[in-house]
Amino acid sequence: MNVNEVGVASDLKSAKVFVGVVGSDTQRKKAAALLEKKRGYFQQLMAREVVLRYTPKIKFHLDDSIEQGNRVLQILEELEGEG
């Protein structure tokens, strides 16, 4: 699991965290459920470390860009092997 990108709203009240999970669809869904379950814990950690009037509300999003990139590389390797 890795964090690919974090976007924070201009009012600093919300943040979108794009997370990449390598694995099966079932593993990705479990990871998303666990992140959502622990969202409050992550917000508490952020509140301790970041001095802001409001702690941004975190929303996790699964990001499949790494898997898409790996698929493109695989296709390119297959095409090279045919040539």
Phi, psi and omega in degrees: 000137177214154177268118182271327183197150174229128177243132181244135179296155182298332178273001178063018181266348179216154179219136175257125180247117181265117187245132175261133178233121178268125180156189180287169178300321179297316179296321179296318179294321177296318179297317179297319179295320180293318178299317179295320179297323183264009183305316180299321178298315179296323177294322177297316178300316180296320181298326179289327188264332185248126181267102177222159176296318178239143172274125182301139174281123184273137173232120181271141177228131175287133182242119182258020183296325180292317178296321178296318178298318178297322179294319177298316178299320179297316179297317179297319178296320178296319179294322177296321180294331180281335186277000000 
